[in-house]
Each structure stands twice: as structure tokens, then as C-alpha cells.
């Protein structure tokens, strides 16, 4: 039922965004082909759709005229999945925020929903139940590569307009080191929206806001390790209203990334609370990937991170050791089984057992 919901929501979104009055055209850019949607009246315009090599996008391009939207049926599917199947749904405000951002085009422009809001979607994606303690959040985070944001040649509407359509009390939060830019937006109840981007350059960029041409006037906070998290994301649906199509990190990358970020949290009370949630979410996903027979994907994500260098290996090891002993022993066993499933033997990984 969830798979049906995902397919129908993505098809419905495609129908909503791209009128049958226009046409899809393939445009070569720097040696790669991309789909654009072209409308000739009242004036000729083109809207970026995505890489032509993406089979899901190409399939929807071909089926565009046959897609029909049925909100009522989709709402019934969502209701059945949440009330009868017990799958996780976001709180209404978070759902409305992500829905507004999605409708504005943030996922079409290849941004990725991350953090606990993304974690909430894995129950349906993997077909497992996740405990409520791991799902609570007071913010929503979006990530986008700067290279993507600067090359698409299209932007969201003004981000403040999008947020004000949900809650007029949202305001930009000036960046500490660059007050002319904002990477965070906050409402009267201190609910925060944050935009992030990978930092693979010098550490001097970590304290600077990066202007993002595709994000409707928002800048983004550069973060280490984020490129690993949002590489090859997956499409799924948030169980809100009639379903909200989203793009989130693959669950195996999310799990490994949580081990890494847990090891780097501050030692104050706020950092400790986030660290506890990080390692809980990592352990839950590692177990879920085991019971859903996705050990190969888990092993490949772990291997990639492990081979990125000593700092990555130390962070993974430290994150595992922060788990309660029972969870740590289970997680290490599953990770070792995953590595064995692809014939990989990572030098030094067994040290994590200590």
C-alpha cells in the first residue's frame, strides 16, 4: 500500500507541476542531458526537471499525459497507513512546512530533506515501525549541493513568501558571521527551518554562510560529512494529508552519518540530547536494515565512509562506543555481518567491539 501511495503521489505531483499545455525537451549541458519543461505561451519559458539519465523521471515524462490526480483516494491511503498500519507521520505543522517547500519546487531543484523529519519517513520506506522517542523534532532541515544550486539557473520563489504561507510569524535569523545572509528561519514558537550545504574545502568556510542561487534568497550553512549523507538520495512520501513527496538520504547513509555526527556533538546539555537521539536513530536503522534484508547497502555505505580517512574511522568508532552496550553489541554484529555479505574486511573495524 505504501509503494502504491509513493507512485501515485509522485505521479500526481508531476501532473500538478507540469501542465499538459507544455512539452518536455532534452537539453545537453556540459556533456549530460537534462529534462526541461517548455511552455511557449504566453511566452517561451523552460523549467528544470532533472537528469535525463534518471529512469524515474524519464518514465514520468513518457507517461505525463496519462497521469491523473486523485486527492481523496490519496488521503484515504495515508489515513489507512497511519491509523491502521501504525506508520509514523509528522506533526501537522512540520507536514505543512515540508508540503509548502515541496510544492514550491525544492525537491525538484534537487534539495534533500534531512534530520529527524527525514528519519520519520523511513518507517514507510522500509516497512518497519519506529518508536516515537526517535521521531520528535522542533525543526526541519534541507540540504543542497552548491554546485547544483548554482548550475540549475532556476530558483524557488522567495523563501520568506513560502514560509509565510504557512505561518506569518516566520523571520530570517541573521547569520552570526555574516548578518547579511540567513541560513535559518524561525517562527514565534521558535520552530526553525535551516538550509545546509556540504563543505569539502577549507575549514575557514565552516563559519560562513554560502549564498545559494536556487533557494529563494536563503543562504546555507556549510557542514563537514554532509556530502556523504545526501549522495544518491531516495524518493519517498511523508504521511501527511494526501501524501507529501520528498527526497531524503538513503537510510543506510543516514545511519552511518548519525554515528559520525554523534561523535562530534558539543558536550553541553543540548549537545548531549542531540547525541542521544543520533545514536538511537543510528541503532534503529541498523536493525531495520538487517530485518529488511538490506545488509549489502549498509555494508557499502560503511565501507565508503571507512575508506575516507582516519577522521571518519575514528568518528564511526566513537559513535558506536557511545551506544548503550546492548545496542552497541547488536549494531557491531550486524555491521560485521553486512561486511561479510559483500566480502569486505575493514582493517581496524573490529576495534569497535571494545
C-alpha positions in Angstrom: 0.0 0.0 0.0 2.8 2.4 0.8 4.5 1.6 -2.5 1.3 2.4 -4.3 1.0 5.7 -2.4 4.6 6.7 -3.3 4.0 6.0 -7.0 0.6 7.8 -7.1 1.9 10.8 -5.1 4.9 11.3 -7.4 2.8 11.0 -10.5 0.2 13.4 -9.1 3.0 15.9 -8.2 4.3 15.6 -11.7 0.9 16.3 -13.2 0.5 19.4 -10.9 3.8 20.9 -11.7 3.8 20.3 -15.5 0.7 21.3 -17.4 -0.3 19.3 -20.5 -0.1 22.6 -22.4 3.7 22.3 -22.4 6.3 19.8 -23.6 9.4 18.1 -22.2 12.6 18.7 -24.1 16.1 17.2 -23.6 18.8 19.8 -23.2 22.5 18.9 -23.3 24.6 20.7 -20.6 28.3 20.1 -20.2 28.1 16.6 -21.7 25.0 15.4 -19.9 21.3 15.5 -21.0 18.7 17.1 -18.7 14.9 17.2 -19.0 13.3 20.7 -19.1 9.6 21.5 -19.4 9.0 24.1 -22.1 5.9 26.3 -22.4 5.6 28.6 -25.4 2.5 30.7 -24.3 2.2 33.5 -23.3 5.9 33.5 -23.7 8.5 30.8 -24.1 9.9 29.6 -20.7 11.7 26.5 -19.5 11.6 24.8 -16.1 14.3 22.4 -15.0 13.0 18.9 -14.3 16.1 16.7 -13.7 18.8 14.5 -15.3 17.7 12.5 -18.3 19.6 9.5 -17.0 17.2 9.2 -14.1 14.9 6.4 -15.1 12.1 7.5 -12.7 12.0 11.0 -14.2 12.1 9.7 -17.8 9.3 7.3 -17.1 7.1 10.0 -15.8 8.0 12.2 -18.8 6.7 9.5 -21.1 3.5 8.9 -19.0 2.8 12.6 -18.4 -0.4 12.9 -20.3 -1.9 9.8 -18.7 -1.4 10.9 -15.1 -4.5 11.8 -13.1 -4.6 13.3 -9.7 -7.0 11.9 -7.0 -6.5 13.7 -3.7 -9.4 11.9 -2.0 -8.1 8.4 -2.7 -4.6 9.5 -1.6 -5.9 10.9 1.7 -7.6 7.5 2.3 -4.3 5.7 1.7 -2.4 8.0 4.1 -5.1 7.5 6.8 -5.0 3.8 6.5 -1.2 3.7 6.7 -1.1 5.9 9.8 -4.2 4.8 11.7 -4.4 1.1 10.9 -0.8 0.2 9.9 0.6 2.4 12.6 3.3 4.0 10.4 4.9 7.3 11.5 3.5 10.7 10.5 4.9 14.1 11.1 3.1 16.7 13.3 0.8 18.8 11.3 2.9 21.9 11.3 6.0 20.1 10.1 4.0 18.4 7.4 2.6 21.7 6.2 6.1 23.3 6.1 7.6 20.4 4.1 4.5 20.4 1.8 4.8 24.1 1.1 8.5 23.8 0.3 7.9 20.8 -1.9 5.1 22.5 -3.8 7.4 25.4 -4.3 9.9 23.1 -6.0 12.7 22.4 -3.5 12.9 18.7 -4.2 12.6 19.2 -8.0 15.6 21.5 -7.6 17.5 18.6 -6.1 17.5 19.6 -2.4 17.2 16.8 0.2 15.2 16.7 3.4 17.5 15.7 6.2 17.4 15.3 10.0 14.7 13.8 12.2 11.9 14.8 9.7 13.6 12.6 7.1 14.0 9.8 9.7 10.2 9.8 10.2 9.8 8.7 6.5 11.9 5.6 6.9 9.1 3.6 8.6 7.1 3.5 5.4 10.1 3.3 3.1 11.5 0.3 5.0 8.2 -1.2 6.2 9.0 -1.1 9.9 7.7 0.6 13.0 9.9 3.2 14.7 9.5 4.3 18.3 8.1 7.7 19.0 11.1 8.9 21.1 13.3 8.8 18.0 10.8 10.9 15.9 10.3 14.1 17.9 11.7 17.3 16.5 11.2 21.1 16.5 12.8 21.9 13.2 13.1 21.0 9.5 16.5 20.9 7.7 17.1 21.0 3.9 20.4 20.3 2.2 21.6 21.1 -1.3 25.0 21.0 -3.1 26.2 24.4 -4.0 27.2 23.1 -7.4 23.6 22.1 -8.1 22.2 25.4 -6.7 24.5 27.4 -8.9 24.0 25.5 -12.1 20.3 24.9 -12.3 19.6 28.5 -13.4 16.2 28.5 -11.6 15.2 29.4 -8.1 12.4 28.8 -5.6 10.0 31.7 -5.0 11.3 33.9 -2.1 11.7 31.6 0.8 10.0 34.0 3.2 6.9 34.0 1.0 6.8 30.2 1.2 7.2 30.1 4.9 4.7 33.0 5.5 2.1 31.0 3.5 2.2 28.5 6.5 3.0 30.9 9.4 3.3 34.7 9.0 5.4 34.9 12.2 8.5 33.4 10.4 11.5 35.7 10.3 15.1 35.3 9.0 17.8 34.7 11.6 20.9 36.7 10.6 24.0 34.5 10.3 26.4 35.1 13.2 29.5 35.7 11.0 27.6 37.2 8.0 24.5 39.1 9.1 23.5 40.0 5.6 22.6 36.3 4.9 20.4 33.9 6.7 20.7 30.1 6.8 17.9 29.7 9.4 14.4 31.0 9.7 12.4 30.9 12.9 8.7 31.5 13.9 7.2 32.8 17.1 7.3 29.4 18.8 11.0 29.0 17.9 10.4 26.3 15.2 13.4 26.6 12.9 14.0 25.9 9.2 17.6 25.5 8.3 19.4 25.2 5.0 22.7 23.4 4.8 25.4 22.6 2.1 28.4 20.2 2.1 31.8 21.7 2.9 34.6 19.8 1.3 37.0 22.7 1.2 39.0 24.6 3.9 37.7 24.8 7.4 37.6 28.5 7.1 34.3 28.2 5.2 32.6 26.4 8.2 31.7 29.7 9.8 30.5 31.4 6.7 27.1 31.5 5.1 27.1 30.2 1.5 24.7 32.1 -0.9 22.5 29.5 -2.7 21.1 30.8 -6.0 18.3 28.2 -6.2 17.0 28.7 -2.6 14.8 31.8 -3.0 17.2 34.2 -1.2 18.3 31.7 1.6 21.9 31.0 2.2 23.2 27.7 3.5 25.5 26.6 6.4 28.5 24.6 5.2 28.9 21.3 7.1 31.5 18.5 7.0 30.4 15.0 6.1 27.1 16.2 4.5 28.2 15.3 1.0 28.3 11.6 2.1 24.8 11.9 3.6 23.0 13.4 0.6 24.8 11.4 -2.1 22.3 9.3 -4.1 19.2 10.2 -2.1 15.9 8.3 -2.4 12.3 9.4 -3.2 9.6 8.6 -0.7 6.4 10.1 0.7 5.7 11.8 4.1 2.4 10.6 5.5 0.7 14.0 5.8 -2.7 14.9 4.3 -2.8 13.3 0.9 0.9 12.4 1.0 3.9 14.7 0.5 6.5 13.5 -2.0 10.0 14.1 -0.6 13.6 13.3 -1.3 15.6 12.0 1.7 19.0 10.4 2.3 19.2 6.7 1.8 18.6 5.0 5.2 22.0 3.3 5.2 23.8 6.6 4.7 21.6 8.2 7.3 22.6 5.5 9.8 26.4 5.8 9.2 26.2 9.6 9.2 24.4 9.6 12.5 27.3 7.7 14.1 29.7 10.3 12.8 27.8 13.4 13.9 27.1 11.9 17.3 30.8 11.8 17.9 31.1 15.5 17.1 28.3 16.9 19.2 29.1 19.5 21.9 29.4 18.4 25.5 26.7 20.7 26.8 23.1 19.7 27.7 21.8 20.5 24.2 24.6 18.6 22.5 24.1 15.6 24.8 20.4 15.4 23.9 21.1 15.5 20.2 23.8 13.0 20.6 21.4 10.6 22.4 18.9 10.9 19.5 21.7 10.4 16.9 22.8 7.1 18.3 19.2 5.9 18.9 18.3 6.7 15.3 21.5 5.0 14.0 20.9 1.8 16.0 17.3 1.7 15.0 18.1 2.0 11.3 20.9 -0.6 11.5 18.5 -3.1 13.0 15.8 -2.2 10.4 18.2 -2.6 7.5 19.1 -6.0 8.9 15.5 -7.3 9.2 14.6 -5.9 5.8 17.5 -7.7 4.1 19.4 -4.6 3.1 22.8 -5.5 4.5 24.6 -5.1 1.2 23.6 -1.4 1.0 24.6 -0.9 4.7 28.0 -2.5 4.1 28.6 -0.4 1.0 27.8 2.8 2.9 30.0 1.8 5.8 32.9 0.8 3.5 32.7 4.1 1.7 32.8 6.1 4.9 35.6 4.0 6.4 37.8 4.5 3.4 37.5 8.3 3.6 40.3 8.5 6.1 41.3 8.3 9.8 39.0 11.1 11.0 36.0 9.2 9.5 37.0 5.9 11.0 37.6 7.5 14.4 34.2 9.2 14.3 32.4 5.9 13.4 34.2 4.0 16.1 33.4 6.7 18.7 29.8 6.9 17.7 29.4 3.1 18.1 31.0 3.3 21.6 28.5 5.9 22.7 25.7 3.4 22.3 24.4 1.5 25.3 26.3 -1.8 25.4 23.3 -3.9 24.2 22.7 -1.7 21.3 26.4 -1.4 20.5 26.9 -5.2 20.5 23.9 -5.7 18.3 24.9 -2.9 15.9 28.5 -4.1 15.6 27.4 -7.6 14.9 25.0 -6.5 12.2 27.7 -4.3 10.6 30.2 -7.2 10.6 27.6 -9.5 9.1 26.9 -6.8 6.5 30.6 -6.5 5.6 30.8 -10.3 5.3 27.8 -10.3 2.9 29.9 -8.3 0.4 33.2 -10.0 1.2 34.6 -6.8 2.8 37.1 -6.9 5.7 37.7 -3.4 7.0 41.1 -3.1 8.7 40.6 -2.0 12.3 36.7 -2.2 12.4 36.8 -5.0 14.9 38.3 -2.5 17.4 34.7 -1.1 17.7 33.8 -4.2 19.7 35.8 -2.8 22.6 
